[in-house]
Structures are given as structure tokens and as C-alpha cells.
Amino acid sequence: MSCWKESAPAKVNLALDILRRRPDGYHDLYMVMQSVSLSDTVTVEETPGGFVLDAGGGFTPPPGRSMEQRTVEAFFAAIGRPVPGLRVTLEKRIPAYAGLGGGSSDVAALLRVLRKAYCPALSAAELARIGLSIGSDVPFCVYGGTALAQGRGEILTPLPPLSGAYFVLCKPPYDIPTPELFARADSTTWTRRPDTDGMAEAVRRGDTEGVAARLCNVFEEVLPPEYGEVFDVKRRMKALGARNAAMSGSGPTVCGLFADADTARAAADTLRAEYPATFYAVPVPQ
């Protein structure tokens, strides 16, 4: 039986702004996104028949057809071929429901595997189009690297690789429901918004201090009080040497940016004693 493997890097949001709610129910976003070295591994094997998902790392997919099954079906529909028997195995390292795009990155890695195995001529743009039918972060995860993202997240402008930055990712011990935060955002008048254009320019200049100074996520403004631990983690990261810190995605993971690897690793070790889902990571290119 044939077998293929692909890495699925997590993503962080260096800047995340919500511009408006759209008539289709989605939101127009304006973001700078970055792939990082914390990653899952997706393995695909041909089987005699049917679809099987084996998700490790204590992750239990929600009931119904999983994102991975829907991805397989959408891919083969796009290339006009019947769906073969496949077993998809996820080696999970990225925490689920953490604002790190773990599910979207797994889907993107699965799409890359399927292209490699069944339709090498398929473009990355077509993979991203298929992926958008599964989730808004999937197109970015198909390409990875550093990018300015607009629309739902599918309009991507590549940016130069981010250098001289070291990340600590720390997830408090709870999940935050994304729909709840978007609902709160719809009724909020923002008092602080990220300088997304300035963030993109800082990345282009290789200005790591400028990147750190502009870390910002509007979702922090609509966090209910019960999720206030996010701000405690931000303060602790800065006390441990982070140039700045902000929540990634819809949280609750806090992403701290450090200027040197040793300080970042030491901070990760300190935070991990209280928060087991703490990781040291570096940017990865497209």
C-alpha cells in the first residue's frame, strides 16, 4: 500500500483586524499571518475501501463528517475522480481550539499530500480554492510562510520571511468558542485596532522591533471576563523577556515574540511548569 507524509505547521496572527460582517455571514479580516515550527504530521495511506481517520494526541474530532473526510471528498470532486479508500492519521502536537490553525493546517497538509499522490499538476491556487470550502484559514496554510491576508483570509499577499524572531506559544487551560467572539465583535465599537499596514511594512523591512511593537489582535477587546487569564499570560511573557505578546486567532493561545532564542526557550520552560501547552517555535518560510 502507498503511504505519504506531510508536515502541518501551526500559524500565528501577528496582526488581526475585523473590518466588517459580510452579507454571507462571514467577516472581512485584515491580518498578517506567520507559519511556525510547531507542527502536526499528516500521514495518508491507501486502504482497500472507505475513509478512516485516526486522530492521536488526545484529539477527538467533532461528530459527523470530519474536516479531513470533507477535504478528501472535495479534492476528488475537483479532479473528477472517485474517492479511493484512504486512512488519514494525524500526529497532533498543535493544541486543538487554540487559535493556532491546527485543524486548518492539517487540512492543508492533507491537500498537499493528495496533490502529490493523485494530481501533481494541480496548482497551489486550486488547492487553496478547495481548502476555502473547508475553512477560512486553509488557503494561508496551503502556502504557509508570512503573508498579508484579506477577505475571509483567502486573499493573500506573500511577505518576505520573518527573521530574528523567536516565539513562545502558551495556551491557558480552556477553549474559546470562535462564534461567541465574532458575535461580540459585531456589536463592538473598537477602541484599539492593529496597524496591519505598518506590520506588513515592518516585515518587508526586516524590522523585528517594529513587528514586535505592532503585535495586536482585536479579539482581545471582546474577551469575556472569564477568559482574563489571557492577559495574565501576556504580562508574564513580557516579564520573562518578550518584546511583546498578543493572542493568536480567536485564542486563547498567547504568542510572545522574543529577540533571542535562549531567552525564549527559558521563558517557555518557566511557563510550561504552570501551562503544559507551552511551546518554543520559530518562523518557517513558505
C-alpha positions in Angstrom: 0.0 0.0 0.0 1.2 3.5 -0.8 1.9 5.9 2.1 2.7 9.6 2.1 3.6 12.1 5.0 3.4 15.9 5.2 4.2 18.4 8.0 1.4 20.7 9.0 2.8 23.9 10.7 0.8 26.0 13.1 0.0 29.6 12.3 0.1 32.7 14.4 -1.6 36.1 13.8 0.9 38.9 14.1 -1.9 41.4 13.4 -5.7 40.6 13.3 -8.3 43.1 12.5 -12.1 42.6 11.8 -13.3 45.1 9.2 -17.0 44.2 8.9 -19.6 41.4 8.9 -20.4 40.3 5.3 -23.9 39.5 3.9 -22.8 35.9 3.6 -22.3 35.7 7.4 -18.5 35.7 7.2 -16.3 38.6 8.2 -13.8 40.6 6.2 -10.5 40.4 8.0 -7.2 42.2 7.7 -4.3 40.2 9.1 -0.6 39.4 8.9 -0.1 35.7 9.4 3.0 33.6 10.1 3.7 29.8 9.9 5.8 28.5 12.9 7.7 25.3 13.6 5.2 23.8 16.0 3.5 21.3 13.7 1.4 18.2 13.3 2.2 15.3 10.9 -0.4 14.1 8.4 0.0 10.5 7.0 -2.2 9.2 4.2 -2.3 5.5 3.3 -4.3 3.8 0.6 -6.7 1.1 2.1 -8.9 -1.5 0.5 -12.0 0.7 0.9 -13.7 3.5 2.8 -12.3 6.5 4.7 -10.7 6.1 8.1 -9.5 9.0 10.4 -7.0 8.1 13.1 -6.5 11.2 15.3 -3.9 11.0 18.0 -2.7 13.3 20.7 -5.9 13.1 22.7 -7.8 14.9 19.9 -11.4 13.8 19.3 -12.9 15.1 16.1 -16.4 16.6 16.4 -19.3 14.3 15.5 -20.3 13.9 11.8 -18.1 14.0 8.8 -14.7 15.3 9.8 -12.9 18.2 8.1 -10.5 15.6 6.8 -13.2 13.5 5.2 -14.8 16.5 3.6 -11.4 17.6 2.3 -10.9 14.2 0.6 -14.3 14.3 -0.9 -13.8 17.9 -2.1 -10.4 17.2 -3.6 -11.5 14.2 -5.7 -14.7 16.0 -6.8 -12.4 18.8 -8.0 -10.2 16.5 -10.1 -13.2 14.4 -11.3 -12.1 11.1 -9.8 -13.8 8.6 -7.5 -12.6 8.7 -3.9 -10.3 5.8 -3.1 -10.0 4.0 0.2 -7.8 6.1 2.5 -6.6 6.1 6.1 -5.6 9.6 7.3 -3.5 9.6 10.5 -3.0 12.8 12.5 0.0 13.1 14.8 -1.2 16.0 16.9 1.2 18.4 18.5 -0.7 21.7 17.9 -3.4 22.1 20.6 -6.9 22.0 19.3 -9.2 25.0 19.5 -6.3 27.2 20.4 -6.2 29.9 17.7 -3.2 28.3 16.1 -4.9 26.9 13.0 -4.2 23.2 13.8 -7.3 21.9 12.0 -6.8 24.2 9.0 -3.1 23.2 8.8 -3.9 19.5 8.9 -6.4 20.1 6.0 -3.8 22.0 4.0 -1.2 19.3 4.5 -3.8 16.7 3.5 -4.5 18.6 0.3 -0.7 18.8 -0.5 -0.4 15.0 0.1 -3.4 14.3 -2.2 -2.0 16.6 -4.9 1.4 14.8 -4.7 -0.2 11.4 -4.9 -3.1 11.9 -7.3 -2.7 15.1 -9.3 0.7 16.7 -9.3 -0.2 19.2 -12.0 -2.9 20.8 -9.7 -1.8 24.4 -8.8 -1.5 25.7 -5.2 -4.2 28.2 -6.1 -6.6 25.4 -6.9 -5.7 23.7 -3.6 -6.4 26.9 -1.8 -9.8 27.2 -3.6 -10.7 23.7 -2.5 -9.4 24.4 1.0 -11.6 27.6 1.4 -14.7 25.4 1.1 -13.4 23.7 4.3 -12.2 26.6 6.4 -11.1 30.2 6.1 -7.5 29.7 7.3 -6.9 26.8 4.9 -5.7 28.9 2.0 -3.0 30.5 4.1 -2.0 27.1 5.4 -1.7 25.7 1.9 1.0 28.3 1.2 2.4 29.0 4.6 5.3 31.4 5.3 4.5 35.0 6.0 1.5 36.8 4.3 -0.9 39.7 4.4 -4.4 38.2 4.4 -7.6 39.8 3.4 -11.2 38.8 2.7 -12.1 35.8 4.8 -8.4 35.1 4.8 -8.1 33.8 1.3 -6.7 36.9 -0.4 -3.0 36.5 0.3 -0.1 38.8 -0.5 3.2 37.0 0.3 5.7 38.8 2.6 9.4 38.2 3.0 10.4 35.6 5.5 10.4 36.9 9.1 13.8 36.7 10.6 15.3 37.4 14.0 12.1 36.4 15.8 11.6 33.7 18.3 8.1 32.7 19.6 6.7 31.3 22.8 3.1 30.0 22.4 1.2 29.5 25.7 -2.4 28.1 25.8 -4.3 28.6 29.0 -6.3 25.5 30.1 -9.6 26.2 28.3 -11.0 26.7 24.8 -12.7 29.8 23.5 -15.7 29.4 21.1 -14.9 31.4 18.0 -18.6 32.1 17.1 -19.1 33.8 20.5 -16.2 36.2 19.9 -17.4 37.1 16.4 -20.9 37.7 17.8 -19.4 40.0 20.4 -17.3 41.7 17.8 -20.4 42.5 15.7 -21.7 44.7 18.5 -18.4 46.4 19.4 -17.1 49.8 18.5 -13.3 49.2 18.6 -11.1 51.5 20.6 -7.8 49.9 19.6 -7.1 48.4 16.2 -3.8 46.9 14.8 -1.6 48.8 12.4 -1.8 46.0 9.9 -0.2 48.0 7.1 2.6 49.1 9.4 3.1 45.4 10.4 3.4 44.4 6.8 5.9 47.2 6.1 7.9 46.2 9.2 8.1 42.6 7.9 9.2 43.9 4.5 12.0 46.0 6.1 13.1 43.1 8.3 12.4 45.4 11.3 11.8 42.8 14.0 11.4 45.5 16.7 8.7 47.1 14.5 6.9 43.8 14.2 7.0 43.3 18.0 5.7 46.8 18.6 2.7 46.2 16.4 1.5 42.8 17.7 -2.2 43.3 18.1 -5.4 41.3 18.0 -8.8 43.0 18.1 -10.4 39.8 19.6 -8.7 40.7 22.9 -11.1 43.6 23.2 -14.1 41.4 23.3 -12.9 38.6 25.5 -15.4 37.9 28.3 -14.1 38.3 31.9 -13.8 34.5 32.4 -11.0 34.4 29.8 -9.0 37.1 31.5 -6.1 34.7 32.1 -5.0 35.6 28.6 -3.9 39.0 29.9 -2.1 37.4 32.8 -0.1 35.2 30.4 0.7 38.3 28.3 2.1 40.1 31.3 4.1 37.1 32.4 5.6 36.7 29.0 6.7 40.4 28.9 8.2 40.0 32.4 10.1 36.9 31.1 11.7 39.0 28.3 9.2 39.1 25.4 9.4 42.2 23.3 5.6 42.0 23.1 2.8 39.4 23.2 -0.7 39.1 21.8 -3.4 36.5 21.5 -3.4 34.4 18.3 -6.6 34.0 16.3 -9.6 33.6 18.4 -7.4 32.3 21.2 -6.8 31.5 23.9 -3.1 30.9 23.0 -0.8 33.9 23.6 2.1 34.4 21.2 5.1 36.1 22.7 7.8 37.5 20.4 11.4 37.3 21.7 14.6 38.8 20.3 16.8 35.8 21.1 16.4 32.1 21.2 17.9 31.5 24.7 15.5 34.0 26.4 12.5 32.5 24.5 13.4 28.9 25.5 13.9 29.9 29.1 10.5 31.7 29.2 8.9 28.6 27.6 10.4 26.4 30.3 9.1 28.7 33.1 5.6 29.0 31.7 5.4 25.2 30.9 5.6 24.5 34.6 2.1 26.1 35.0 0.8 25.8 31.5 1.7 22.4 29.9 0.6 23.5 26.4 3.5 25.9 26.1 5.9 25.7 23.1 9.0 27.4 21.8 8.8 28.0 18.0 10.5 29.8 15.2 9.1 31.2 11.9 9.1 28.8 8.9 9.2 30.0 5.3 6.6 29.4 2.6 
